């Protein structure tokens, strides 16, 4: 969901060069307030189980039986 919001803000608010951080913060804050007032909702095309299958390469499910691998040798 965060990726969708970042994409939306990039298309609607950041289509131009922002001169400094305070201006960027003002622009994004105004955009967020407008979007929240509009109560923008997402229309999901599939459920959680289908998402796990379709997006497995993006969000792998960690195996519960396997202990974490240490990057440090002992």
C-alpha positions, -999 to 999 in steps of 0.1 A, spaced: 0 0 0 29 24 7 41 19 -28 8 30 -42 7 62 -20 43 70 -30 34 66 -67 3 88 -63 22 116 -46 49 114 -72 24 117 -100 2 144 -84 26 165 -63 61 159 -73 59 163 -111 82 193 -109 114 202 -92 110 213 -55 136 239 -46 141 230 -9 130 208 19 105 232 36 87 236 3 86 198 -2 72 193 33 45 219 27 35 204 -6 34 168 7 14 179 38 -12 197 17 -14 167 -6 -19 143 23 -46 165 39 -65 167 6 -62 130 0 -74 122 35 -104 145 31 -113 128 -1 -112 95 18 -95 78 -11 -99 40 -10 -82 12 -27 -100 -13 -49 -81 -45 -43 -82 -70 -72 -75 -100 -51 -74 -112 -15 -45 -119 8 -40 -155 -2 -40 -146 -39 -16 -117 -31 8 -140 -14 9 -162 -45 11 -133 -71 35 -112 -51 56 -139 -35 88 -126 -52 82 -92 -35 71 -104 -1 85 -138 7 71 -156 37 100 -165 61 102 -201 70 93 -207 107 114 -239 112 147 -225 99 168 -205 124 181 -171 113 214 -173 94 243 -153 109 265 -132 87 292 -134 112 314 -165 115 321 -179 150 
